[in-house]
Amino acid sequence: MTNVELAVRFFLQIAVILLCCRVVGAIASRFGQPQVVAEMITGVLIGPSLFGLIAPEWQQWLFPWDKTQGSRDTQSYLFPASQLGLALYMFIVGMEFRLDILRTRLASSSAVSAAGMFAPFVLGAGLAWVFFHHTHLLPERTTLFEACLFLGASMCITAFPMLARIIHFKGLSGTTMGTVAIGAGAIDDATAWCLLAVVLASFDRNLSQAWSNIGGGIAYVCVVLCAVRPLLAQARRFLVRDEELSEEGLVIGLACMALGAWFTDLIGLHAVFGAFVMGAGMPRGAVTRDLIARIQPLAVSLLLPLFFTYSGLNTRIGLLNSWFLWAMCGAVLAAAVLGKGVACWLAARATGISNREALGIGTLMNARGLMELIIINIGLQRGIISEGLFAILVIMAVITTLMASPIFDRLVGSGNPERLDGADLASDPSP
């Protein structure tokens, strides 16, 4: 296939992906589900699990892929485009992240985060032991130590970007519930990335590299917040003209995002970590306001759906072809819900939060969403997990994310949640 033919098919793929996402999104919205959930489902539907089952020849023609031959195809275009979408989206989330809100309920956020990591990690490690000894869901090269760490990290993860969206959509910014959930989600995901760094280093038979990765990540955060952020604030006159972001400001912002993503990818962490931290380091006010306004439509409407599709193309639910494997899938789902949702609810209650709001926190923290797909895609690409286990974890990610909004509405309702002392923090951007 020539480059021209590859490009032609790639554009057709984009059209099919976007239209399918919108059709599924219109249906999902009737059930109170956000667009991001619809895109997760669409990715699975147009992959081999449904489209490939109904019309395998058409699916293979539209999304050609030959793993045995390693042949060049249009899926190779989807991967870098999807990674760009992820980086841009996490850059936006970083710009919307509020450090001042996190500080207001740090004790509760830390307690909820600790409970939301320990319980699911233990359950995930236990399931990894079962998978390692009694199934073929883990490749031969994966050790028990790596399996336990990876499954534990997968169970610990929270859908931080989606969490931020739900909190904003439901008007929970500046409330105790929203503040504790967003703070705990940020701590959980940072810890899960550290665990993943250890797994990847161990898989490369170079465990000492993990500490270099984590140390490099900590150094990167310090440089961005203590050096890059003040430098950009000093350059505000160049970045902003007449209270609007200049073209030079847009280019500098995007370049900073790309450099941050490049560096964290280089040191063994994922590009989304670098993009998120760089977003948190952007000067607040006109800079972040206009960067978000210019980047968000392209990232959310065009590039991000490509990532969900790429994940769906690697999801083969048909590999779960026995009652035992489906039972294992149910065990993963039960461990995910009990380990995360219940543990976070109990931790919130222990720190003095009302039962209604603690239930809301537990429900929000239980959604895995986008971040789960990122971490398991890395595991599949590196050969840490098999396609069968990948399918199980995708099912868990989709179901726990689907559960979040309707269960939240049923348990918490539409009453006014408790706001933090003082003004609504949602209207007071962090400096």
C-alpha positions as CSV (number, residue, x, y, z in Angstrom):
1,M,0.0,0.0,0.0
2,T,1.4,3.4,-1.0
3,N,1.6,6.5,1.2
4,V,-1.2,8.0,-0.8
5,E,-3.4,5.0,-0.3
6,L,-2.5,4.9,3.4
7,A,-3.5,8.6,3.8
8,V,-6.8,8.1,1.9
9,R,-7.8,5.2,4.2
10,F,-6.7,7.2,7.3
11,F,-9.1,10.0,6.4
12,L,-11.9,7.5,5.9
13,Q,-11.1,6.0,9.3
14,I,-11.4,9.4,10.9
15,A,-14.8,10.1,9.3
16,V,-16.1,6.7,10.4
17,I,-14.8,7.1,14.0
18,L,-16.2,10.6,14.5
19,L,-19.6,9.8,13.1
20,C,-19.9,6.5,15.1
21,C,-18.8,8.3,18.3
22,R,-21.5,11.0,17.8
23,V,-24.3,8.4,17.1
24,V,-23.4,6.4,20.2
25,G,-23.0,9.6,22.1
26,A,-26.6,10.7,21.2
27,I,-27.9,7.4,22.5
28,A,-25.7,7.4,25.6
29,S,-26.8,11.0,26.5
30,R,-30.4,9.7,26.9
31,F,-29.1,7.5,29.8
32,G,-27.2,10.4,31.4
33,Q,-23.8,9.3,30.2
34,P,-21.2,11.8,29.1
35,Q,-19.7,11.8,25.6
36,V,-16.4,10.3,26.8
37,V,-18.2,7.1,27.9
38,A,-19.8,6.8,24.5
39,E,-16.4,7.1,22.9
40,M,-15.1,4.2,25.1
41,I,-18.0,2.1,24.0
42,T,-17.7,3.1,20.4
43,G,-14.0,2.0,20.4
44,V,-15.0,-1.5,21.4
45,L,-18.0,-1.6,19.0
46,I,-16.0,-0.8,15.8
47,G,-13.2,-3.1,16.8
48,P,-13.1,-6.9,16.3
49,S,-15.5,-7.5,19.2
50,L,-18.6,-6.4,17.2
51,F,-17.8,-4.9,13.8
52,G,-15.2,-7.6,13.2
53,L,-17.7,-10.2,14.3
54,I,-20.5,-9.0,12.1
55,A,-18.5,-8.0,9.0
56,P,-14.9,-9.2,9.4
57,E,-13.9,-8.4,5.8
58,W,-15.1,-4.9,6.0
59,Q,-13.5,-4.4,9.4
60,Q,-10.2,-5.7,8.2
61,W,-10.3,-3.5,5.1
62,L,-11.1,-0.4,7.1
63,F,-8.6,-1.1,9.9
64,P,-6.0,-3.4,8.4
65,W,-3.6,-4.9,10.8
66,D,-1.3,-7.9,10.6
67,K,0.6,-8.5,13.9
68,T,2.3,-11.6,12.6
69,Q,3.8,-9.8,9.6
70,G,4.2,-6.5,11.3
71,S,3.1,-4.9,8.1
72,R,2.6,-1.2,7.7
73,D,-1.0,-0.1,7.8
74,T,-3.2,2.8,8.8
75,Q,-3.4,1.7,12.4
76,S,0.2,2.9,12.6
77,Y,-1.2,6.4,11.9
78,L,-3.8,6.0,14.6
79,F,-1.3,5.5,17.4
80,P,0.7,8.7,17.2
81,A,-2.5,10.7,16.4
82,S,-4.2,9.2,19.5
83,Q,-1.1,10.0,21.7
84,L,-1.2,13.6,20.5
85,G,-4.9,13.7,21.5
86,L,-4.1,12.3,24.9
87,A,-1.3,14.8,25.5
88,L,-3.4,17.7,24.5
89,Y,-6.3,16.6,26.7
90,M,-4.1,16.1,29.7
91,F,-2.6,19.5,29.1
92,I,-6.1,21.0,29.3
93,V,-6.8,19.0,32.5
94,G,-3.6,20.3,34.0
95,M,-4.5,23.9,33.2
96,E,-7.9,23.4,34.9
97,F,-6.3,21.7,38.0
98,R,-6.6,23.7,41.2
99,L,-3.8,23.4,43.7
100,D,-5.5,25.8,46.0
101,I,-8.6,23.5,46.2
102,L,-6.4,20.5,46.9
103,R,-4.8,22.2,49.9
104,T,-8.1,23.0,51.5
105,R,-8.9,19.3,52.3
106,L,-5.5,17.7,52.0
107,A,-6.1,15.4,55.0
108,S,-9.3,14.0,53.7
109,S,-8.0,13.7,50.2
110,S,-4.9,11.8,51.5
111,A,-7.0,9.4,53.5
112,V,-9.4,8.7,50.7
113,S,-6.4,8.3,48.3
114,A,-4.6,5.9,50.7
115,A,-7.7,3.7,51.1
116,G,-8.5,3.9,47.4
117,M,-5.0,2.6,46.6
118,F,-4.3,0.0,49.3
119,A,-7.6,-2.0,49.1
120,P,-7.7,-2.3,45.3
121,F,-4.0,-3.0,45.1
122,V,-4.2,-5.9,47.5
123,L,-7.2,-7.3,45.6
124,G,-5.5,-6.8,42.3
125,A,-2.3,-8.5,43.4
126,G,-4.4,-11.4,44.7
127,L,-6.1,-11.8,41.3
128,A,-2.7,-11.6,39.6
129,W,-1.5,-14.5,41.7
130,V,-4.6,-16.5,40.5
131,F,-4.0,-15.5,36.9
132,F,-0.3,-16.4,37.1
133,H,-0.8,-19.9,38.5
134,H,-4.1,-21.0,37.1
135,T,-4.6,-19.2,33.7
136,H,-2.8,-18.3,30.5
137,L,-3.8,-14.6,30.8
138,L,-0.3,-13.5,31.5
139,P,2.6,-14.0,28.9
140,E,5.4,-16.3,29.9
141,R,7.9,-13.5,30.2
142,T,5.8,-11.7,32.9
143,T,7.0,-12.6,36.4
144,L,4.6,-12.9,39.4
145,F,6.1,-9.7,40.9
146,E,5.4,-7.7,37.7
147,A,1.9,-9.2,37.4
148,C,1.0,-8.2,41.0
149,L,2.3,-4.7,40.6
150,F,0.6,-4.2,37.2
151,L,-2.8,-5.5,38.2
152,G,-2.5,-3.6,41.5
153,A,-1.7,-0.4,39.7
154,S,-4.6,-1.0,37.2
155,M,-7.0,-1.4,40.1
156,C,-5.7,1.7,41.8
157,I,-6.2,4.1,38.9
158,T,-9.0,6.7,38.8
159,A,-10.4,8.4,35.7
160,F,-8.9,11.7,36.7
161,P,-9.8,13.6,33.5
162,M,-13.3,12.3,33.6
163,L,-13.5,12.9,37.3
164,A,-12.7,16.6,36.7
165,R,-15.4,16.7,34.0
166,I,-18.1,15.2,36.1
167,I,-17.3,17.5,39.0
168,H,-17.5,20.5,36.7
169,F,-20.6,19.2,34.9
170,K,-22.5,18.5,38.2
171,G,-21.5,21.9,39.8
172,L,-19.3,20.2,42.5
173,S,-16.3,22.6,42.1
174,G,-15.5,24.2,45.4
175,T,-17.6,21.6,47.4
176,T,-16.2,19.2,50.0
177,M,-17.2,16.3,47.8
178,G,-15.6,17.6,44.6
179,T,-12.5,18.8,46.4
180,V,-11.7,15.6,48.2
181,A,-12.5,13.5,45.1
182,I,-10.3,15.5,42.7
183,G,-7.4,15.7,45.3
184,A,-7.6,11.9,46.0
185,G,-7.8,11.1,42.3
186,A,-4.7,13.2,41.5
187,I,-2.7,11.4,44.3
188,D,-3.9,8.0,43.2
189,D,-2.9,8.5,39.6
190,A,0.5,9.8,40.4
191,T,1.1,6.8,42.6
192,A,-0.2,4.4,40.0
193,W,2.3,5.9,37.4
194,C,5.1,5.3,39.9
195,L,4.1,1.7,40.2
196,L,3.9,1.4,36.4
197,A,7.4,2.8,36.2
198,V,8.6,0.0,38.5
199,V,6.8,-2.6,36.5
200,L,8.3,-1.4,33.2
201,A,11.8,-1.2,34.6
202,S,11.4,-4.7,36.1
203,F,10.1,-6.0,32.8
204,D,13.3,-4.6,31.1
205,R,15.3,-6.4,33.8
206,N,16.6,-3.1,35.1
207,L,14.8,-2.3,38.4
208,S,17.3,0.4,39.3
209,Q,15.9,2.3,36.2
210,A,12.6,2.7,38.0
211,W,14.1,4.9,40.7
212,S,15.7,7.0,38.0
213,N,12.3,7.3,36.3
214,I,10.6,8.3,39.5
215,G,13.4,10.7,40.5
216,G,13.3,12.2,37.0
217,G,9.5,12.7,37.3
218,I,9.9,14.4,40.7
219,A,12.7,16.7,39.3
220,Y,10.5,17.5,36.3
221,V,7.6,18.6,38.5
222,C,9.9,20.8,40.5
223,V,11.4,22.4,37.4
224,V,8.0,23.1,35.9
225,L,6.4,24.5,39.0
226,C,9.5,26.4,40.4
227,A,11.2,27.5,37.2
228,V,9.1,27.3,34.1
229,R,5.9,28.7,35.7
230,P,7.6,31.8,37.1
231,L,9.4,32.3,33.8
232,L,6.2,32.2,31.8
233,A,4.5,34.5,34.3
234,Q,7.3,37.0,33.7
235,A,6.9,36.7,30.0
236,R,3.1,37.4,30.2
237,R,3.4,40.7,28.2
238,F,4.8,38.7,25.3
239,L,2.2,35.9,25.7
240,V,-0.9,38.1,26.1
241,R,-1.9,41.2,24.2
242,D,-5.0,43.2,24.9
243,E,-6.0,40.6,27.4
244,E,-6.0,37.9,24.7
245,L,-3.5,35.1,24.0
246,S,-1.2,36.1,21.2
247,E,-0.2,33.7,18.4
248,E,3.3,33.5,19.9
249,G,1.7,32.6,23.2
250,L,-0.3,29.8,21.6
251,V,2.9,28.4,19.9
252,I,4.9,28.6,23.1
253,G,2.2,26.9,25.1
254,L,1.9,24.0,22.6
255,A,5.7,23.8,22.4
256,C,5.9,23.6,26.2
257,M,3.3,20.8,26.2
258,A,5.2,18.8,23.6
259,L,8.5,19.2,25.4
260,G,7.0,18.1,28.6
261,A,5.4,15.0,27.0
262,W,8.7,14.3,25.2
263,F,10.7,14.4,28.4
264,T,8.5,12.2,30.5
265,D,8.3,9.7,27.7
266,L,12.1,9.8,27.4
267,I,12.6,9.0,31.1
268,G,10.1,6.1,31.1
269,L,7.0,7.8,32.3
270,H,4.1,8.3,29.9
271,A,3.7,11.5,27.8
272,V,0.4,12.3,29.5
273,F,2.2,12.9,32.8
274,G,4.5,15.5,31.3
275,A,1.6,17.2,29.5
276,F,-0.5,17.3,32.7
277,V,2.2,18.8,34.8
278,M,3.1,21.4,32.1
279,G,-0.6,22.4,32.0
280,A,-0.5,22.9,35.8
281,G,2.5,25.1,35.3
282,M,0.8,27.5,32.8
283,P,0.1,31.0,34.1
284,R,-3.5,31.3,35.1
285,G,-5.8,33.9,33.6
286,A,-5.9,34.9,30.0
287,V,-3.1,32.4,29.1
288,T,-4.9,29.2,30.3
289,R,-8.4,30.6,29.4
290,D,-7.4,31.1,25.7
291,L,-5.2,28.0,25.4
292,I,-8.1,25.9,26.6
293,A,-10.6,27.6,24.3
294,R,-8.3,27.1,21.3
295,I,-7.1,23.5,22.0
296,Q,-10.1,21.8,23.5
297,P,-12.4,21.6,20.4
298,L,-9.7,19.9,18.3
299,A,-8.4,17.6,21.1
300,V,-11.8,16.5,22.4
301,S,-13.8,16.3,19.2
302,L,-11.2,15.0,16.8
303,L,-8.1,13.5,18.4
304,L,-9.3,11.9,21.6
305,P,-11.8,9.6,19.9
306,L,-8.9,8.1,18.0
307,F,-7.4,6.8,21.2
308,F,-10.6,5.1,22.2
309,T,-10.8,3.5,18.8
310,Y,-7.2,2.4,18.9
311,S,-7.9,0.7,22.3
312,G,-11.1,-0.9,20.9
313,L,-9.2,-2.3,18.0
314,N,-7.0,-4.2,20.4
315,T,-10.0,-5.4,22.5
316,R,-11.0,-8.9,21.5
317,I,-13.9,-9.9,23.8
318,G,-14.2,-13.2,21.8
319,L,-11.0,-14.3,23.5
320,L,-13.1,-14.8,26.7
321,N,-14.5,-18.0,25.4
322,S,-15.1,-20.0,28.6
323,W,-17.2,-19.7,31.7
324,F,-14.0,-19.7,33.8
325,L,-12.6,-16.6,31.9
326,W,-15.9,-14.8,32.3
327,A,-15.9,-15.7,36.0
328,M,-12.4,-14.1,36.2
329,C,-13.8,-11.0,34.4
330,G,-16.6,-10.9,37.1
331,A,-14.0,-11.2,39.8
332,V,-11.9,-8.3,38.4
333,L,-15.1,-6.2,38.2
334,A,-16.1,-7.1,41.8
335,A,-12.6,-6.4,43.1
336,A,-12.5,-3.1,41.3
337,V,-15.9,-1.9,42.7
338,L,-15.4,-3.1,46.3
339,G,-11.7,-2.2,46.5
340,K,-12.1,1.3,45.2
341,G,-15.7,2.5,45.8
342,V,-16.3,1.0,49.2
343,A,-12.8,1.7,50.6
344,C,-13.0,5.4,49.5
345,W,-16.5,5.7,51.1
346,L,-15.3,4.3,54.4
347,A,-12.2,6.5,54.4
348,A,-14.3,9.6,53.7
349,R,-16.6,8.7,56.6
350,A,-13.7,8.2,58.9
351,T,-12.5,11.8,58.2
352,G,-15.8,13.3,59.3
353,I,-17.5,13.7,55.9
354,S,-21.3,13.1,55.9
355,N,-22.5,9.7,54.6
356,R,-24.2,11.2,51.6
357,E,-21.1,13.0,50.4
358,A,-18.9,10.0,51.3
359,L,-21.1,7.9,49.0
360,G,-20.6,10.4,46.3
361,I,-16.8,10.4,46.7
362,G,-16.7,6.6,46.6
363,T,-18.8,6.5,43.5
364,L,-16.7,9.1,41.7
365,M,-13.4,7.5,42.6
366,N,-14.6,4.1,41.3
367,A,-14.7,5.3,37.7
368,R,-11.6,4.2,35.7
369,G,-12.3,5.6,32.3
370,L,-9.5,7.1,30.2
371,M,-6.6,6.6,32.6
372,E,-7.3,2.9,32.9
373,L,-7.2,2.5,29.1
374,I,-3.9,4.3,29.0
375,I,-2.2,2.1,31.5
376,I,-3.5,-1.2,30.1
377,N,-2.6,-0.1,26.6
378,I,1.0,0.4,27.8
379,G,0.8,-3.1,29.4
380,L,-0.4,-4.7,26.1
381,Q,2.2,-2.8,24.0
382,R,5.0,-3.9,26.2
383,G,3.8,-7.5,26.4
384,I,3.2,-7.5,30.2
385,I,-0.4,-8.7,29.7
386,S,-2.1,-10.8,27.1
387,E,-4.9,-9.7,24.7
388,G,-7.4,-11.8,26.9
389,L,-6.5,-9.9,30.1
390,F,-6.5,-6.7,28.1
391,A,-10.1,-7.4,27.1
392,I,-11.1,-8.2,30.7
393,L,-9.6,-4.9,31.9
394,V,-11.3,-2.9,29.1
395,I,-14.7,-4.4,30.2
396,M,-14.0,-3.5,33.8
397,A,-13.0,0.1,32.8
398,V,-16.1,0.6,30.7
399,I,-18.5,-0.8,33.3
400,T,-17.1,1.1,36.2
401,T,-17.2,4.3,34.2
402,L,-20.8,3.6,33.0
403,M,-21.8,3.0,36.7
404,A,-20.4,6.3,38.0
405,S,-23.0,8.9,36.8
406,P,-26.3,6.9,37.4
407,I,-25.2,5.5,40.8
408,F,-24.0,9.0,41.8
409,D,-27.4,10.5,40.9
410,R,-29.2,7.8,42.8
411,L,-27.1,7.8,45.9
412,V,-26.4,11.5,46.2
413,G,-29.4,13.1,44.3
414,S,-29.6,16.7,43.3
415,G,-29.4,18.3,46.7
416,N,-27.0,21.1,47.5
417,P,-23.6,19.6,48.5
418,E,-21.6,21.1,51.3
419,R,-19.4,24.0,50.1
420,L,-16.0,24.8,51.6
421,D,-15.7,27.8,53.9
422,G,-15.5,31.0,52.0
423,A,-16.3,31.8,48.4
424,D,-16.9,29.4,45.6
425,L,-13.4,28.3,44.6
426,A,-14.6,27.4,41.2
427,S,-14.7,31.1,40.2
428,D,-11.3,31.9,41.8
429,P,-8.6,30.6,39.5
430,S,-5.4,29.6,41.1
431,P,-2.5,32.0,40.5
